[in-house]
């Protein structure tokens, strides 16, 4: 190497921003599953490097290790890889080193670190209730001959940042994981949206105990409650919100009505909601009409009809802003990662990448990944390592 380039390689990495929120600071709090002997690389350095590669579009474990191997010297220094004090050379981990760590990594601890980092990194929110959606996703490619596919239950704010994630037990469903998922979050001044599976008395009692409100979908799993809401005199109730949209080759009309009742057999329920959706396919002319019934703990006047409609519609952002992106952009369902904790760990890293790009104002995640891949500095800046 020419002498000038050799001296350039020995320069220190760009100094971290003094007010930056760095992912490594949250990863330092995670337990290290490795033995005390032979720890050449810091856990935070290895996981941050993996996160940076996913921010740049890495879809597989091979792509993650290739990005790390190709990273310039200054980037390796910024990531925290060890430097030889005599030669100044930076040691880069072998792919097997990173794989062994990720296979054993505590998924709960990683998801908590990611959620806390995204919360700290987010811009301050305006006054009012914050909406959080809860929904599950099956990692279809993780299924093996002896074990079912991994199912993950996540909590995402309606702007697209995953705040918490938890793996569902193989012999159970999402219901027992609901409260443990939200235990790590501050639920004060929040409204939780979920599908009909989580319209459970225990869930609603838990949310109200934690200071959160809920908007719960009522379907046939609660036949008595559904029948009582259906019997409300809908024609005599004033319309609270009307919305007409045209997108995706279809025309849609949404109508929302709210009704207050003195008592209903559901914890702290204050209002019943009826949403009627009219959808017309512009290519075929087919018209479909759907009625959805919900209940909420929000007292009358707490939120306008437009706000309630936005929260109800916003719950599906979890499918559009998160699950769809992981499936289509990161090709998650095609992934054949099945070993140890790897399916959950890689899903958490994708949540992190999507959340960061959303917070930075990106709406096209595929384009954001390509942009980050063009310059190694960009993912490191996003993770709070360099300025």
LINFEN-V217763 format. One line per field, one symbol per residue. phi: phi as a letter, one per 20 degrees, with the letter a starting at -180 (. if undefined). psi: psi as a letter, one per 20 degrees, with the letter a starting at -180 (. if undefined). burial: 1 if it has 9 or more other C-alpha atoms within 8 Angstrom, else 0. Layout:
phi=???
psi=???
burial=???
This chain:
phi=.ggffffffefffgffffdfeefgfeffeefefeffeneedfgffffffffffffeofdcfffffffffeffgffffffoffdffeemfdedffgffffffffeffffffffffffffffeffgeffpfdececadbeeffefcfdcfffdddcdcffeodfebbbeefgdccfgfeffgfefedeeflccddbefgeecgffffffffendeccdfdcffcfffffffffffgfeeffebcbccbalmbdccccccccdcfbbfbglfdbdccddddccffedmfdcccdcdccbeffgnfcfffffffffffgfffffecfffffeeelffefdfcfleggfffffffgffffffffeneddffffffffffbfffffffenecd
psi=pqhghghhhiqqrppqphjqophhhhhhiqqoiqrhpjnhqqghgghhggghhhhjjphrhghghhgghiprghhhghhjqqpohgijqpppqqhhggghghhiqohggghgggghghghhqqpqrqrqpppqpqrppnhiiprhiqrqppppqppqjijpphqqqppqhkaahgiigghgihiqojqlqppqrahhjnqghggggghhijqrqoppoaiimgggghhhhiqnhhipqphqppproqlkqppppppqqpqqhqqmpokphqqqpppppppohhijppqppppprqqipqpihqrhhgghhgghhhihhggifghghgggilghipjoipcjgggghhhhggggggghghjjphohghhggghihphhghhghjkhr.
burial=000001000000100110001111011001000000000011111111111111111110001110110010011111101111000001000000011011111110111111111100000000000011111100111110000111111111110111111111010011001111110000101111111101100011111100111111111000001100100000001011110000000111111111100000000011111111111111000000000111111100000010011011011011011111111011110010010011111011111111111110010010011111100101111011110
